[in-house]
Amino acid sequence: MRDEPLLTLRRLRRLALDEARLTLADCVAEETRAAAAIRAIDEDIRRETECASSLEPDDAMVEAFAVWLRRVRAEQQGAEVALRDAEGRTHEARAVLTIARSAVEAVETELTRRDEAKLKESQRIEQRSLDEIGARPSR
């Protein structure tokens, strides 16, 4: 009966470990999406700048490009903030995962230690029985 609390604790810690893995996967996916958004914006800016500089721009085109560029720069800054936030959440999720792994390992180490102690006790009892049998006078 004494085994049950540790086994239950191991199950709970494994569930927490699984949850930490899922959370990390979600965070990495979010970080990847944020980085892709920044790359897409950078590519749009490069492409539009190249296009605007290759044409004979008139004042209306230059003004339209300037308005577009201000709007896109604001989006770019928002995307960079989103990426930093996602990176922070990923970092935290990695730390939680490390802690969860350590927690599972601690319980498993204790279970192993306890099992080894039971085995040694069982071997001592068996040896004592053998010693008693060997110490009895022969008939």
N, C-alpha and C positions, 0 to 999 in steps of 0.2 A: 504493500500500500504506500510505502514511502516513495516509491518510484513515480507515482502518478503526478505529484506536483511538478517535478522536473520535466517529465515528458510533456505535460500540459504547457509548461513554460517554453519548452523547445518549440512546440507547435505554434504558440503565439508569436514567438520571436521569428520563426520562419515566415509566418504570415506578414509580419512587419517588414521583413527583408523583401518579400515579394512586392509589397506595396511600395517600398523604397525604390525598387528596380523599375516599376511601372512609372513612378513619378519622375525618375531620372530620364526615362525614355521620352516621356512627354516634354520635359524641359529641353532635352537635346533637339527634339523635333521643332519645338517653338524657336529655339536659337537658330536652327538651320533655316526656318522660314524667314526669320528676321534678317539673317545674313543674305538670303536670296533677294529679299525686297530691296536691300541696299544696293546689291549688285545690279538689279534691274533699273533702279533709279539712276545709278552712275552711268549705266549704258545709255539710258534715255538722254541724259545730259550730254554725254559725249556725242551721240548721234545727232541730236538737235543742234548742238553747237557747231558741229562740222557742216551740217546742212545750212545753217544760217550764215556761216562764214563763206560758203561756196557760192551763194547767190548774190545777185546785185540787190542788196537790201535797200528798201526805201524806208522812210521814217515809220510807217505803219508796221512794217515787218519787224523793225528793230524794237519798237515799243511792245509789240505782241510777244516777241521773244523775251524781252526783259520781264514782262508780267508773268509769262509762263515760268521763267527761270526762278523768279522770287517764290512762286507757288511751289515749284518742285524742290527748291532748297528747304522750304519749311517742311515738306514731306520727308526730305532726306534727313533733316535733323530729328524729326519724330521717329523715323525708322532707326536712326542711330541710338536714340534713347531706348527704344524697344529692344534693340539688340543688347545694350548694356544691362537692361533689366533681366532679359532672358539669360544672359551669361551669369548674372548674380544668382538667379534661381537655380541654374544648372550647378553652379558651385555649391550652393546650399544642399541641393539634392545629392550631390556626390558625397558630401560630408555625412548626411543622414544615412546614405547607403553604407558608408564605411563603419559607422556606429552600429548599424543593424547587423552587419556581418560580424563585427566583434561580439555583439551580444549573443548571436547564435553560437559562435565558436566558444564563448565562455560556458554556455550551458552544455554544449557537447563535450567540452573538456571535463566538466564536473561529472557528467554522466559516465565518461570513460574512466575517470578516477574512481568513481563509486563502483563501477563494474569490476575493475581490477581489484579493489579492496574486497569485494564479495568473493571473487575467485580465490584470492589469497586465504581468506577465512575458510572457505570451503576446503582448500588444500590442507590447511592446518588441521581442520577437524578430521579429514580423511587420514592424515599422517598420524594424528593422535590415536585414531582407532586402530591403525595398523601397528603402532607401537604397543598398544595395550594387548593386541592379539599376540604379538611377538613376545611380550613379557610374561604371558601366562605360562605356567609350567606345563610341560608336555605330559601326556598320559601314556 
